[in-house]
């Protein structure tokens, strides 16, 4: 592989080959990045909802503890 690229100009190695790779694999890269961003968003949403649930439960149990048992 090095022998093939050794005779090529610099712009083939550093411009043309990455552009071709982006054209060929661009859809795959976009799909993977979109999936990771979606997964991160869902994880943050899950953490926020669980945190909110814990906050609400603690607030109600703290308020009801002064009233005694059910």
Predicted model as a PDB file, atoms N, CA, C, CB and O in Angstrom, pLDDT in the B-factor column:
MODEL        1                                                                  
ATOM      1  N   UNK A   1       0.828  -1.193   0.000  1.00 78.00           N  
ATOM      2  CA  UNK A   1       0.000   0.000   0.000  1.00 78.00           C  
ATOM      3  C   UNK A   1       0.874   1.259   0.000  1.00 78.00           C  
ATOM      4  CB  UNK A   1      -0.943  -0.003   1.215  1.00 78.00           C  
ATOM      5  O   UNK A   1       0.557   2.235  -0.680  1.00 78.00           O  
ATOM      6  N   UNK A   2       1.961   1.237   0.755  1.00 81.00           N  
ATOM      7  CA  UNK A   2       2.838   2.407   0.808  1.00 81.00           C  
ATOM      8  C   UNK A   2       3.490   2.680  -0.538  1.00 81.00           C  
ATOM      9  CB  UNK A   2       3.909   2.216   1.871  1.00 81.00           C  
ATOM     10  O   UNK A   2       3.729   3.833  -0.897  1.00 81.00           O  
ATOM     11  N   UNK A   3       3.774   1.630  -1.271  1.00 82.00           N  
ATOM     12  CA  UNK A   3       4.387   1.826  -2.589  1.00 82.00           C  
ATOM     13  C   UNK A   3       3.424   2.509  -3.550  1.00 82.00           C  
ATOM     14  CB  UNK A   3       4.840   0.485  -3.173  1.00 82.00           C  
ATOM     15  O   UNK A   3       3.834   3.300  -4.400  1.00 82.00           O  
ATOM     16  N   UNK A   4       2.145   2.197  -3.406  1.00 82.00           N  
ATOM     17  CA  UNK A   4       1.134   2.817  -4.276  1.00 82.00           C  
ATOM     18  C   UNK A   4       1.035   4.310  -3.975  1.00 82.00           C  
ATOM     19  CB  UNK A   4      -0.253   2.134  -4.089  1.00 82.00           C  
ATOM     20  O   UNK A   4       1.026   5.130  -4.893  1.00 82.00           O  
ATOM     21  N   UNK A   5       0.961   4.663  -2.693  1.00 81.00           N  
ATOM     22  CA  UNK A   5       0.816   6.069  -2.318  1.00 81.00           C  
ATOM     23  C   UNK A   5       2.125   6.850  -2.415  1.00 81.00           C  
ATOM     24  CB  UNK A   5       0.277   6.168  -0.914  1.00 81.00           C  
ATOM     25  O   UNK A   5       2.099   8.081  -2.433  1.00 81.00           O  
ATOM     26  N   UNK A   6       3.248   6.177  -2.477  1.00 84.00           N  
ATOM     27  CA  UNK A   6       4.535   6.877  -2.511  1.00 84.00           C  
ATOM     28  C   UNK A   6       4.692   7.704  -3.786  1.00 84.00           C  
ATOM     29  CB  UNK A   6       5.685   5.873  -2.399  1.00 84.00           C  
ATOM     30  O   UNK A   6       5.306   8.771  -3.752  1.00 84.00           O  
ATOM     31  N   UNK A   7       4.158   7.241  -4.889  1.00 85.00           N  
ATOM     32  CA  UNK A   7       4.292   7.976  -6.139  1.00 85.00           C  
ATOM     33  C   UNK A   7       3.186   8.982  -6.397  1.00 85.00           C  
ATOM     34  CB  UNK A   7       4.343   7.024  -7.261  1.00 85.00           C  
ATOM     35  O   UNK A   7       3.210   9.678  -7.412  1.00 85.00           O  
ATOM     36  N   UNK A   8       2.222   9.070  -5.498  1.00 89.00           N  
ATOM     37  CA  UNK A   8       1.091   9.981  -5.684  1.00 89.00           C  
ATOM     38  C   UNK A   8       1.411  11.375  -5.125  1.00 89.00           C  
ATOM     39  CB  UNK A   8      -0.171   9.412  -5.005  1.00 89.00           C  
ATOM     40  O   UNK A   8       2.214  11.507  -4.202  1.00 89.00           O  
ATOM     41  N   UNK A   9       0.785  12.399  -5.685  1.00 92.00           N  
ATOM     42  CA  UNK A   9       0.949  13.747  -5.107  1.00 92.00           C  
ATOM     43  C   UNK A   9       0.293  13.830  -3.726  1.00 92.00           C  
ATOM     44  CB  UNK A   9       0.339  14.821  -6.050  1.00 92.00           C  
ATOM     45  O   UNK A   9      -0.515  12.977  -3.358  1.00 92.00           O  
ATOM     46  N   UNK A  10       0.651  14.858  -2.977  1.00 90.00           N  
ATOM     47  CA  UNK A  10       0.157  15.005  -1.605  1.00 90.00           C  
ATOM     48  C   UNK A  10      -1.347  15.169  -1.565  1.00 90.00           C  
ATOM     49  CB  UNK A  10       0.818  16.191  -0.929  1.00 90.00           C  
ATOM     50  O   UNK A  10      -1.997  14.683  -0.639  1.00 90.00           O  
ATOM     51  N   UNK A  11      -1.918  15.853  -2.561  1.00 92.00           N  
ATOM     52  CA  UNK A  11      -3.350  16.132  -2.512  1.00 92.00           C  
ATOM     53  C   UNK A  11      -4.182  14.871  -2.730  1.00 92.00           C  
ATOM     54  CB  UNK A  11      -3.714  17.178  -3.554  1.00 92.00           C  
ATOM     55  O   UNK A  11      -5.347  14.819  -2.336  1.00 92.00           O  
ATOM     56  N   UNK A  12      -3.593  13.862  -3.352  1.00 91.00           N  
ATOM     57  CA  UNK A  12      -4.326  12.597  -3.503  1.00 91.00           C  
ATOM     58  C   UNK A  12      -4.451  11.912  -2.145  1.00 91.00           C  
ATOM     59  CB  UNK A  12      -3.613  11.658  -4.524  1.00 91.00           C  
ATOM     60  O   UNK A  12      -5.512  11.389  -1.801  1.00 91.00           O  
ATOM     61  N   UNK A  13      -3.365  11.919  -1.378  1.00 89.00           N  
ATOM     62  CA  UNK A  13      -3.364  11.256  -0.073  1.00 89.00           C  
ATOM     63  C   UNK A  13      -4.214  12.007   0.950  1.00 89.00           C  
ATOM     64  CB  UNK A  13      -1.938  11.120   0.443  1.00 89.00           C  
ATOM     65  O   UNK A  13      -4.923  11.387   1.742  1.00 89.00           O  
ATOM     66  N   UNK A  14      -4.147  13.333   0.936  1.00 92.00           N  
ATOM     67  CA  UNK A  14      -4.754  14.114   2.006  1.00 92.00           C  
ATOM     68  C   UNK A  14      -6.082  14.761   1.632  1.00 92.00           C  
ATOM     69  CB  UNK A  14      -3.806  15.168   2.440  1.00 92.00           C  
ATOM     70  O   UNK A  14      -6.773  15.269   2.516  1.00 92.00           O  
ATOM     71  N   UNK A  15      -6.467  14.761   0.357  1.00 94.00           N  
ATOM     72  CA  UNK A  15      -7.726  15.386  -0.047  1.00 94.00           C  
ATOM     73  C   UNK A  15      -8.632  14.384  -0.756  1.00 94.00           C  
ATOM     74  CB  UNK A  15      -7.458  16.590  -0.958  1.00 94.00           C  
ATOM     75  O   UNK A  15      -9.769  14.165  -0.339  1.00 94.00           O  
ATOM     76  N   UNK A  16      -8.129  13.778  -1.824  1.00 94.00           N  
ATOM     77  CA  UNK A  16      -8.974  12.936  -2.661  1.00 94.00           C  
ATOM     78  C   UNK A  16      -9.429  11.661  -1.947  1.00 94.00           C  
ATOM     79  CB  UNK A  16      -8.235  12.574  -3.926  1.00 94.00           C  
ATOM     80  O   UNK A  16     -10.607  11.310  -2.007  1.00 94.00           O  
ATOM     81  N   UNK A  17      -8.523  10.976  -1.283  1.00 92.00           N  
ATOM     82  CA  UNK A  17      -8.880   9.721  -0.614  1.00 92.00           C  
ATOM     83  C   UNK A  17      -9.868   9.954   0.538  1.00 92.00           C  
ATOM     84  CB  UNK A  17      -7.615   9.028  -0.086  1.00 92.00           C  
ATOM     85  O   UNK A  17     -10.840   9.205   0.635  1.00 92.00           O  
ATOM     86  N   UNK A  18      -9.673  10.948   1.414  1.00 92.00           N  
ATOM     87  CA  UNK A  18     -10.694  11.185   2.452  1.00 92.00           C  
ATOM     88  C   UNK A  18     -12.046  11.602   1.880  1.00 92.00           C  
ATOM     89  CB  UNK A  18     -10.211  12.251   3.412  1.00 92.00           C  
ATOM     90  O   UNK A  18     -13.085  11.218   2.417  1.00 92.00           O  
ATOM     91  N   UNK A  19     -12.049  12.388   0.791  1.00 94.00           N  
ATOM     92  CA  UNK A  19     -13.322  12.784   0.180  1.00 94.00           C  
ATOM     93  C   UNK A  19     -14.044  11.567  -0.380  1.00 94.00           C  
ATOM     94  CB  UNK A  19     -13.092  13.824  -0.934  1.00 94.00           C  
ATOM     95  O   UNK A  19     -15.256  11.435  -0.211  1.00 94.00           O  
ATOM     96  N   UNK A  20     -13.322  10.687  -1.035  1.00 95.00           N  
ATOM     97  CA  UNK A  20     -13.929   9.465  -1.562  1.00 95.00           C  
ATOM     98  C   UNK A  20     -14.459   8.597  -0.415  1.00 95.00           C  
ATOM     99  CB  UNK A  20     -12.905   8.672  -2.410  1.00 95.00           C  
ATOM    100  O   UNK A  20     -15.543   8.024  -0.520  1.00 95.00           O  
ATOM    101  N   UNK A  21     -13.701   8.503   0.668  1.00 93.00           N  
ATOM    102  CA  UNK A  21     -14.159   7.722   1.819  1.00 93.00           C  
ATOM    103  C   UNK A  21     -15.432   8.311   2.419  1.00 93.00           C  
ATOM    104  CB  UNK A  21     -13.063   7.655   2.885  1.00 93.00           C  
ATOM    105  O   UNK A  21     -16.334   7.567   2.805  1.00 93.00           O  
ATOM    106  N   UNK A  22     -15.514   9.643   2.501  1.00 92.00           N  
ATOM    107  CA  UNK A  22     -16.730  10.275   3.022  1.00 92.00           C  
ATOM    108  C   UNK A  22     -17.916  10.049   2.106  1.00 92.00           C  
ATOM    109  CB  UNK A  22     -16.510  11.765   3.218  1.00 92.00           C  
ATOM    110  O   UNK A  22     -19.033   9.846   2.582  1.00 92.00           O  
ATOM    111  N   UNK A  23     -17.694  10.082   0.796  1.00 93.00           N  
ATOM    112  CA  UNK A  23     -18.788   9.845  -0.142  1.00 93.00           C  
ATOM    113  C   UNK A  23     -19.284   8.409  -0.020  1.00 93.00           C  
ATOM    114  CB  UNK A  23     -18.338  10.139  -1.588  1.00 93.00           C  
ATOM    115  O   UNK A  23     -20.491   8.165  -0.006  1.00 93.00           O  
ATOM    116  N   UNK A  24     -18.357   7.461   0.067  1.00 94.00           N  
ATOM    117  CA  UNK A  24     -18.740   6.051   0.118  1.00 94.00           C  
ATOM    118  C   UNK A  24     -19.355   5.690   1.470  1.00 94.00           C  
ATOM    119  CB  UNK A  24     -17.524   5.162  -0.159  1.00 94.00           C  
ATOM    120  O   UNK A  24     -20.393   5.030   1.520  1.00 94.00           O  
ATOM    121  N   UNK A  25     -18.721   6.119   2.568  1.00 93.00           N  
ATOM    122  CA  UNK A  25     -19.162   5.730   3.903  1.00 93.00           C  
ATOM    123  C   UNK A  25     -19.921   6.837   4.631  1.00 93.00           C  
ATOM    124  CB  UNK A  25     -17.977   5.315   4.724  1.00 93.00           C  
ATOM    125  O   UNK A  25     -20.182   6.704   5.827  1.00 93.00           O  
ATOM    126  N   UNK A  26     -20.279   7.909   3.957  1.00 92.00           N  
ATOM    127  CA  UNK A  26     -20.941   9.039   4.609  1.00 92.00           C  
ATOM    128  C   UNK A  26     -22.259   8.670   5.239  1.00 92.00           C  
ATOM    129  CB  UNK A  26     -21.158  10.138   3.628  1.00 92.00           C  
ATOM    130  O   UNK A  26     -22.555   9.099   6.354  1.00 92.00           O  
ATOM    131  N   UNK A  27     -23.059   7.881   4.544  1.00 93.00           N  
ATOM    132  CA  UNK A  27     -24.344   7.467   5.094  1.00 93.00           C  
ATOM    133  C   UNK A  27     -24.181   6.624   6.342  1.00 93.00           C  
ATOM    134  CB  UNK A  27     -25.131   6.700   4.062  1.00 93.00           C  
ATOM    135  O   UNK A  27     -24.924   6.783   7.311  1.00 93.00           O  
ATOM    136  N   UNK A  28     -23.214   5.734   6.316  1.00 94.00           N  
ATOM    137  CA  UNK A  28     -22.950   4.894   7.485  1.00 94.00           C  
ATOM    138  C   UNK A  28     -22.474   5.732   8.665  1.00 94.00           C  
ATOM    139  CB  UNK A  28     -21.908   3.820   7.149  1.00 94.00           C  
ATOM    140  O   UNK A  28     -22.915   5.529   9.796  1.00 94.00           O  
ATOM    141  N   UNK A  29     -21.580   6.668   8.400  1.00 92.00           N  
ATOM    142  CA  UNK A  29     -21.068   7.540   9.462  1.00 92.00           C  
ATOM    143  C   UNK A  29     -22.200   8.379  10.046  1.00 92.00           C  
ATOM    144  CB  UNK A  29     -19.943   8.457   8.925  1.00 92.00           C  
ATOM    145  O   UNK A  29     -22.300   8.523  11.264  1.00 92.00           O  
ATOM    146  N   UNK A  30     -23.053   8.933   9.182  1.00 93.00           N  
ATOM    147  CA  UNK A  30     -24.175   9.741   9.662  1.00 93.00           C  
ATOM    148  C   UNK A  30     -25.146   8.897  10.483  1.00 93.00           C  
ATOM    149  CB  UNK A  30     -24.911  10.392   8.482  1.00 93.00           C  
ATOM    150  O   UNK A  30     -25.681   9.372  11.485  1.00 93.00           O  
ATOM    151  N   UNK A  31     -25.376   7.666  10.073  1.00 95.00           N  
ATOM    152  CA  UNK A  31     -26.270   6.788  10.817  1.00 95.00           C  
ATOM    153  C   UNK A  31     -25.713   6.478  12.200  1.00 95.00           C  
ATOM    154  CB  UNK A  31     -26.506   5.495  10.046  1.00 95.00           C  
ATOM    155  O   UNK A  31     -26.445   6.517  13.189  1.00 95.00           O  
ATOM    156  N   UNK A  32     -24.426   6.172  12.273  1.00 95.00           N  
ATOM    157  CA  UNK A  32     -23.804   5.850  13.565  1.00 95.00           C  
ATOM    158  C   UNK A  32     -23.814   7.066  14.485  1.00 95.00           C  
ATOM    159  CB  UNK A  32     -22.356   5.351  13.362  1.00 95.00           C  
ATOM    160  O   UNK A  32     -24.140   6.945  15.665  1.00 95.00           O  
ATOM    161  N   UNK A  33     -23.459   8.240  13.953  1.00 95.00           N  
ATOM    162  CA  UNK A  33     -23.448   9.455  14.776  1.00 95.00           C  
ATOM    163  C   UNK A  33     -24.864   9.800  15.236  1.00 95.00           C  
ATOM    164  CB  UNK A  33     -22.837  10.642  13.990  1.00 95.00           C  
ATOM    165  O   UNK A  33     -25.066  10.175  16.392  1.00 95.00           O  
ATOM    166  N   UNK A  34     -25.839   9.677  14.344  1.00 96.00           N  
ATOM    167  CA  UNK A  34     -27.225   9.936  14.727  1.00 96.00           C  
ATOM    168  C   UNK A  34     -27.714   8.977  15.790  1.00 96.00           C  
ATOM    169  CB  UNK A  34     -28.124   9.854  13.521  1.00 96.00           C  
ATOM    170  O   UNK A  34     -28.419   9.377  16.716  1.00 96.00           O  
ATOM    171  N   UNK A  35     -27.343   7.707  15.662  1.00 98.00           N  
ATOM    172  CA  UNK A  35     -27.732   6.718  16.674  1.00 98.00           C  
ATOM    173  C   UNK A  35     -27.116   7.050  18.026  1.00 98.00           C  
ATOM    174  CB  UNK A  35     -27.312   5.307  16.238  1.00 98.00           C  
ATOM    175  O   UNK A  35     -27.790   6.959  19.052  1.00 98.00           O  
ATOM    176  N   UNK A  36     -25.833   7.437  18.039  1.00 98.00           N  
ATOM    177  CA  UNK A  36     -25.170   7.756  19.304  1.00 98.00           C  
ATOM    178  C   UNK A  36     -25.767   8.992  19.966  1.00 98.00           C  
ATOM    179  CB  UNK A  36     -23.682   7.966  19.076  1.00 98.00           C  
ATOM    180  O   UNK A  36     -25.929   9.030  21.186  1.00 98.00           O  
ATOM    181  N   UNK A  37     -26.096  10.007  19.159  1.00 98.00           N  
ATOM    182  CA  UNK A  37     -26.714  11.216  19.714  1.00 98.00           C  
ATOM    183  C   UNK A  37     -28.100  10.893  20.258  1.00 98.00           C  
ATOM    184  CB  UNK A  37     -26.803  12.330  18.644  1.00 98.00           C  
ATOM    185  O   UNK A  37     -28.474  11.373  21.327  1.00 98.00           O  
ATOM    186  N   UNK A  38     -28.863  10.083  19.529  1.00 98.00           N  
ATOM    187  CA  UNK A  38     -30.176   9.673  20.012  1.00 98.00           C  
ATOM    188  C   UNK A  38     -30.087   8.873  21.299  1.00 98.00           C  
ATOM    189  CB  UNK A  38     -30.888   8.861  18.956  1.00 98.00           C  
ATOM    190  O   UNK A  38     -30.894   9.058  22.210  1.00 98.00           O  
ATOM    191  N   UNK A  39     -29.108   7.986  21.376  1.00 98.00           N  
ATOM    192  CA  UNK A  39     -28.922   7.190  22.591  1.00 98.00           C  
ATOM    193  C   UNK A  39     -28.534   8.071  23.772  1.00 98.00           C  
ATOM    194  CB  UNK A  39     -27.855   6.114  22.366  1.00 98.00           C  
ATOM    195  O   UNK A  39     -29.017   7.868  24.886  1.00 98.00           O  
ATOM    196  N   UNK A  40     -27.669   9.040  23.536  1.00 98.00           N  
ATOM    197  CA  UNK A  40     -27.284   9.967  24.599  1.00 98.00           C  
ATOM    198  C   UNK A  40     -28.481  10.785  25.070  1.00 98.00           C  
ATOM    199  CB  UNK A  40     -26.165  10.900  24.118  1.00 98.00           C  
ATOM    200  O   UNK A  40     -28.659  10.995  26.270  1.00 98.00           O  
ATOM    201  N   UNK A  41     -29.306  11.248  24.124  1.00 98.00           N  
ATOM    202  CA  UNK A  41     -30.500  12.008  24.495  1.00 98.00           C  
ATOM    203  C   UNK A  41     -31.451  11.159  25.330  1.00 98.00           C  
ATOM    204  CB  UNK A  41     -31.217  12.523  23.242  1.00 98.00           C  
ATOM    205  O   UNK A  41     -31.985  11.631  26.333  1.00 98.00           O  
ATOM    206  N   UNK A  42     -31.666   9.915  24.925  1.00 98.00           N  
ATOM    207  CA  UNK A  42     -32.562   9.039  25.682  1.00 98.00           C  
ATOM    208  C   UNK A  42     -32.012   8.749  27.063  1.00 98.00           C  
ATOM    209  CB  UNK A  42     -32.791   7.736  24.933  1.00 98.00           C  
ATOM    210  O   UNK A  42     -32.777   8.673  28.026  1.00 98.00           O  
ATOM    211  N   UNK A  43     -30.698   8.584  27.183  1.00 98.00           N  
ATOM    212  CA  UNK A  43     -30.095   8.338  28.496  1.00 98.00           C  
ATOM    213  C   UNK A  43     -30.265   9.559  29.398  1.00 98.00           C  
ATOM    214  CB  UNK A  43     -28.597   7.985  28.350  1.00 98.00           C  
ATOM    215  O   UNK A  43     -30.588   9.417  30.577  1.00 98.00           O  
ATOM    216  N   UNK A  44     -30.051  10.748  28.855  1.00 98.00           N  
ATOM    217  CA  UNK A  44     -30.236  11.968  29.656  1.00 98.00           C  
ATOM    218  C   UNK A  44     -31.697  12.160  30.052  1.00 98.00           C  
ATOM    219  CB  UNK A  44     -29.742  13.196  28.879  1.00 98.00           C  
ATOM    220  O   UNK A  44     -31.987  12.588  31.169  1.00 98.00           O  
ATOM    221  N   UNK A  45     -32.613  11.847  29.143  1.00 98.00           N  
ATOM    222  CA  UNK A  45     -34.037  11.943  29.450  1.00 98.00           C  
ATOM    223  C   UNK A  45     -34.410  10.955  30.550  1.00 98.00           C  
ATOM    224  CB  UNK A  45     -34.882  11.686  28.189  1.00 98.00           C  
ATOM    225  O   UNK A  45     -35.174  11.292  31.455  1.00 98.00           O  
ATOM    226  N   UNK A  46     -33.879   9.749  30.475  1.00 98.00           N  
ATOM    227  CA  UNK A  46     -34.135   8.741  31.502  1.00 98.00           C  
ATOM    228  C   UNK A  46     -33.642   9.211  32.868  1.00 98.00           C  
ATOM    229  CB  UNK A  46     -33.464   7.414  31.126  1.00 98.00           C  
ATOM    230  O   UNK A  46     -34.353   9.099  33.867  1.00 98.00           O  
ATOM    231  N   UNK A  47     -32.417   9.737  32.902  1.00 98.00           N  
ATOM    232  CA  UNK A  47     -31.854  10.220  34.168  1.00 98.00           C  
ATOM    233  C   UNK A  47     -32.697  11.362  34.732  1.00 98.00           C  
ATOM    234  CB  UNK A  47     -30.395  10.682  33.971  1.00 98.00           C  
ATOM    235  O   UNK A  47     -32.945  11.412  35.936  1.00 98.00           O  
ATOM    236  N   UNK A  48     -33.140  12.283  33.867  1.00 98.00           N  
ATOM    237  CA  UNK A  48     -33.963  13.408  34.328  1.00 98.00           C  
ATOM    238  C   UNK A  48     -35.305  12.929  34.867  1.00 98.00           C  
ATOM    239  CB  UNK A  48     -34.187  14.408  33.188  1.00 98.00           C  
ATOM    240  O   UNK A  48     -35.766  13.427  35.894  1.00 98.00           O  
ATOM    241  N   UNK A  49     -35.936  11.976  34.196  1.00 98.00           N  
ATOM    242  CA  UNK A  49     -37.226  11.474  34.658  1.00 98.00           C  
ATOM    243  C   UNK A  49     -37.099  10.708  35.973  1.00 98.00           C  
ATOM    244  CB  UNK A  49     -37.849  10.580  33.598  1.00 98.00           C  
ATOM    245  O   UNK A  49     -37.939  10.861  36.859  1.00 98.00           O  
ATOM    246  N   UNK A  50     -36.067   9.895  36.107  1.00 98.00           N  
ATOM    247  CA  UNK A  50     -35.860   9.163  37.361  1.00 98.00           C  
ATOM    248  C   UNK A  50     -35.549  10.140  38.492  1.00 98.00           C  
ATOM    249  CB  UNK A  50     -34.715   8.129  37.212  1.00 98.00           C  
ATOM    250  O   UNK A  50     -36.044   9.984  39.608  1.00 98.00           O  
ATOM    251  N   UNK A  51     -34.727  11.149  38.198  1.00 97.00           N  
ATOM    252  CA  UNK A  51     -34.430  12.163  39.216  1.00 97.00           C  
ATOM    253  C   UNK A  51     -35.678  12.924  39.634  1.00 97.00           C  
ATOM    254  CB  UNK A  51     -33.383  13.139  38.700  1.00 97.00           C  
ATOM    255  O   UNK A  51     -35.871  13.196  40.819  1.00 97.00           O  
ATOM    256  N   UNK A  52     -36.521  13.269  38.677  1.00 97.00           N  
ATOM    257  CA  UNK A  52     -37.781  13.943  39.003  1.00 97.00           C  
ATOM    258  C   UNK A  52     -38.699  13.062  39.819  1.00 97.00           C  
ATOM    259  CB  UNK A  52     -38.489  14.377  37.741  1.00 97.00           C  
ATOM    260  O   UNK A  52     -39.346  13.538  40.752  1.00 97.00           O  
ATOM    261  N   UNK A  53     -38.767  11.790  39.485  1.00 97.00           N  
ATOM    262  CA  UNK A  53     -39.595  10.857  40.245  1.00 97.00           C  
ATOM    263  C   UNK A  53     -39.106  10.728  41.677  1.00 97.00           C  
ATOM    264  CB  UNK A  53     -39.608   9.488  39.574  1.00 97.00           C  
ATOM    265  O   UNK A  53     -39.907  10.726  42.612  1.00 97.00           O  
ATOM    266  N   UNK A  54     -37.795  10.619  41.852  1.00 96.00           N  
ATOM    267  CA  UNK A  54     -37.238  10.527  43.205  1.00 96.00           C  
ATOM    268  C   UNK A  54     -37.534  11.802  43.992  1.00 96.00           C  
ATOM    269  CB  UNK A  54     -35.714  10.274  43.151  1.00 96.00           C  
ATOM    270  O   UNK A  54     -37.867  11.742  45.175  1.00 96.00           O  
ATOM    271  N   UNK A  55     -37.414  12.943  43.341  1.00 96.00           N  
ATOM    272  CA  UNK A  55     -37.704  14.218  44.008  1.00 96.00           C  
ATOM    273  C   UNK A  55     -39.160  14.285  44.456  1.00 96.00           C  
ATOM    274  CB  UNK A  55     -37.388  15.398  43.075  1.00 96.00           C  
ATOM    275  O   UNK A  55     -39.446  14.679  45.586  1.00 96.00           O  
ATOM    276  N   UNK A  56     -40.080  13.900  43.571  1.00 95.00           N  
ATOM    277  CA  UNK A  56     -41.511  13.956  43.907  1.00 95.00           C  
ATOM    278  C   UNK A  56     -41.842  12.977  45.026  1.00 95.00           C  
ATOM    279  CB  UNK A  56     -42.373  13.649  42.667  1.00 95.00           C  
ATOM    280  O   UNK A  56     -42.584  13.319  45.948  1.00 95.00           O  
ATOM    281  N   UNK A  57     -41.301  11.766  44.956  1.00 95.00           N  
ATOM    282  CA  UNK A  57     -41.585  10.778  45.999  1.00 95.00           C  
ATOM    283  C   UNK A  57     -41.037  11.238  47.333  1.00 95.00           C  
ATOM    284  CB  UNK A  57     -40.995   9.414  45.630  1.00 95.00           C  
ATOM    285  O   UNK A  57     -41.721  11.098  48.347  1.00 95.00           O  
ATOM    286  N   UNK A  58     -39.845  11.775  47.375  1.00 94.00           N  
ATOM    287  CA  UNK A  58     -39.281  12.255  48.642  1.00 94.00           C  
ATOM    288  C   UNK A  58     -40.072  13.434  49.190  1.00 94.00           C  
ATOM    289  CB  UNK A  58     -37.815  12.654  48.456  1.00 94.00           C  
ATOM    290  O   UNK A  58     -40.258  13.552  50.401  1.00 94.00           O  
ATOM    291  N   UNK A  59     -40.537  14.305  48.303  1.00 92.00           N  
ATOM    292  CA  UNK A  59     -41.305  15.473  48.759  1.00 92.00           C  
ATOM    293  C   UNK A  59     -42.623  15.034  49.390  1.00 92.00           C  
ATOM    294  CB  UNK A  59     -41.575  16.441  47.583  1.00 92.00           C  
ATOM    295  O   UNK A  59     -43.023  15.555  50.432  1.00 92.00           O  
ATOM    296  N   UNK A  60     -43.300  14.066  48.751  1.00 91.00           N  
ATOM    297  CA  UNK A  60     -44.570  13.609  49.300  1.00 91.00           C  
ATOM    298  C   UNK A  60     -44.387  12.748  50.546  1.00 91.00           C  
ATOM    299  CB  UNK A  60     -45.332  12.834  48.252  1.00 91.00           C  
ATOM    300  O   UNK A  60     -45.195  12.830  51.471  1.00 91.00           O  
ATOM    301  N   UNK A  61     -43.354  11.936  50.586  1.00 90.00           N  
ATOM    302  CA  UNK A  61     -43.151  11.111  51.778  1.00 90.00           C  
ATOM    303  C   UNK A  61     -42.684  11.960  52.953  1.00 90.00           C  
ATOM    304  CB  UNK A  61     -42.133   9.998  51.494  1.00 90.00           C  
ATOM    305  O   UNK A  61     -42.996  11.636  54.099  1.00 90.00           O  
ATOM    306  N   UNK A  62     -41.960  13.017  52.706  1.00 85.00           N  
ATOM    307  CA  UNK A  62     -41.538  13.910  53.790  1.00 85.00           C  
ATOM    308  C   UNK A  62     -42.742  14.668  54.334  1.00 85.00           C  
ATOM    309  CB  UNK A  62     -40.451  14.903  53.300  1.00 85.00           C  
ATOM    310  O   UNK A  62     -42.835  14.906  55.538  1.00 85.00           O  
ATOM    311  N   UNK A  63     -43.663  15.048  53.455  1.00 76.00           N  
ATOM    312  CA  UNK A  63     -44.855  15.777  53.901  1.00 76.00           C  
ATOM    313  C   UNK A  63     -45.841  14.873  54.611  1.00 76.00           C  
ATOM    314  CB  UNK A  63     -45.536  16.443  52.723  1.00 76.00           C  
ATOM    315  O   UNK A  63     -46.538  15.329  55.518  1.00 76.00           O  
ATOM    316  N   UNK A  64     -45.925  13.610  54.234  1.00 70.00           N  
ATOM    317  CA  UNK A  64     -46.885  12.703  54.829  1.00 70.00           C  
ATOM    318  C   UNK A  64     -46.368  12.057  56.107  1.00 70.00           C  
ATOM    319  CB  UNK A  64     -47.260  11.642  53.841  1.00 70.00           C  
ATOM    320  O   UNK A  64     -47.148  11.460  56.850  1.00 70.00           O  
ATOM    321  N   UNK A  65     -45.070  12.161  56.381  1.00 62.00           N  
ATOM    322  CA  UNK A  65     -44.516  11.524  57.590  1.00 62.00           C  
ATOM    323  C   UNK A  65     -44.987  12.243  58.841  1.00 62.00           C  
ATOM    324  CB  UNK A  65     -42.976  11.509  57.543  1.00 62.00           C  
ATOM    325  O   UNK A  65     -45.073  11.634  59.908  1.00 62.00           O  
ATOM    326  N   UNK A  66     -45.292  13.521  58.729  1.00 56.00           N  
ATOM    327  CA  UNK A  66     -45.779  14.251  59.910  1.00 56.00           C  
ATOM    328  C   UNK A  66     -47.238  13.901  60.204  1.00 56.00           C  
ATOM    329  CB  UNK A  66     -45.634  15.777  59.701  1.00 56.00           C  
ATOM    330  O   UNK A  66     -47.692  14.100  61.331  1.00 56.00           O  
ATOM    331  N   UNK A  67     -47.975  13.391  59.237  1.00 54.00           N  
ATOM    332  CA  UNK A  67     -49.370  13.029  59.424  1.00 54.00           C  
ATOM    333  C   UNK A  67     -49.533  11.621  59.980  1.00 54.00           C  
ATOM    334  CB  UNK A  67     -50.111  13.151  58.120  1.00 54.00           C  
ATOM    335  O   UNK A  67     -50.640  11.236  60.355  1.00 54.00           O  
ATOM    336  N   UNK A  68     -48.484  10.865  60.041  1.00 53.00           N  
ATOM    337  CA  UNK A  68     -48.575   9.506  60.577  1.00 53.00           C  
ATOM    338  C   UNK A  68     -48.690   8.491  59.466  1.00 53.00           C  
ATOM    339  CB  UNK A  68     -49.761   9.377  61.520  1.00 53.00           C  
ATOM    340  O   UNK A  68     -48.610   8.831  58.285  1.00 53.00           O  
ATOM    341  N   UNK A  69     -48.878   7.250  59.847  1.00 52.00           N  
ATOM    342  CA  UNK A  69     -48.998   6.166  58.880  1.00 52.00           C  
ATOM    343  C   UNK A  69     -50.364   6.180  58.208  1.00 52.00           C  
ATOM    344  CB  UNK A  69     -48.761   4.820  59.559  1.00 52.00           C  
ATOM    345  O   UNK A  69     -51.309   6.808  58.688  1.00 52.00           O  
ATOM    346  N   UNK A  70     -50.443   5.476  57.091  1.00 51.00           N  
ATOM    347  CA  UNK A  70     -51.712   5.423  56.360  1.00 51.00           C  
ATOM    348  C   UNK A  70     -52.570   4.435  57.035  1.00 51.00           C  
ATOM    349  CB  UNK A  70     -51.528   5.064  54.876  1.00 51.00           C  
ATOM    350  O   UNK A  70     -53.702   4.206  56.607  1.00 51.00           O  
TER     351      UNK A  70                                                      
ENDMDL                                                                          
END                                                                             
